[in-house]
Amino acid sequence: MKLSQTRIAIVFVAIAFLAVLVVSSSGCGVINRIRAKNQLNEAARSYREGRFAEAEQHSREAAELDPDNKTAPMFIARTIHAQYRPGVQNPENVAKAQQAIEAYQQILAKNPQDDEAYKAIAYLYESIKEYDKLRQWISARASSDTTEPEKRAEAYIVLASKDWDCSFKITELPTNKTTTLDPANNKATVSYKKPKDQKDFDQAQMCVKQGLAEAENAIKFDPNNESAWSYKTNLLLEASKLAEMDGQTEQKANYQKDYEAALKRTTELSAANQKRKEEEAKQSASPPKG
């Protein structure tokens, strides 16, 4: 059955009206994206001039104007982060760090591989002395199967470094070691003794055991990583000190042997890396051929 002329006219009017709405909506989207870009430019200007709160406001306005803008969320996180004052532990400043952490986490929710956001969160946790959360944060990346092997190795290295530091601060206390000088060859000999407080010794042992496991994991994911081998070397030295403190002569000798083997590997990797850097420096300094 054919449509009447009146009904046809109504259909055409409806189509035209919808077309106007689509064009209008599309044009509005373009305008908002331009306005968002302008807001981000203002944010960058304010940031350079040290007006971080103002920069944050511009960044938030950009995000509201263009929710799909991929730059705005990072601008928001950076401008909040810039308002945090390192070393100041008052509640307002710590709250600002927490706010920055949340902003960076929103970025990672959309892009889990964003290194800047990941490292910023780690830095902020350490700055506000949230050490348990920091370890959890780094451990999550280290154990993540979706993370690249090299980045997992880096995370394990950070954990190993913290465990080495935990032991070193105990074994190197003046009350826990004695230095004697042999007049015959003018060489100093250091001997280690168990801390008076057993819990300090137990803490150091736990840190070394944990740190060695982390160093081994780092090496598993990045076998030629010099830092991983370096921390394995230093942790084996810590294990040797603790064995001496505990009167475990044979155990100390075994740790010392493992230490020397790890030290050899670390030295080889260090030499290879230095040679590579020198070759790269020569290539960059050489004039182009032709």
Secondary structure, DSSP 8 states (H G I E B T S, - for coil): ----HHHHHHHHHHHHHHHHHHHHHHHHHHHHHHHHHHHHHHHHHHHHTT-HHHHHHHHHHHHHH-TT-SSHHHHHHHHHHHH--TT--SHHHHHHHHHHHHHHHHHHHH-TT-HHHHHHHHHHHHHTT-HHHHHHHHHHHHT-TTS-HHHHHHHHHHHHHHHHHHHHHHHTSGGGEEEEEETTTTEEEEEE---SSHHHHHHHHHHHHHHHHHHHHHHHH-TT-HHHHHHHHHHHHHHHHHHHHTT-HHHHHHHHHHHHHHHHHHHHHHHHHHHHHHHHHHHHHS----
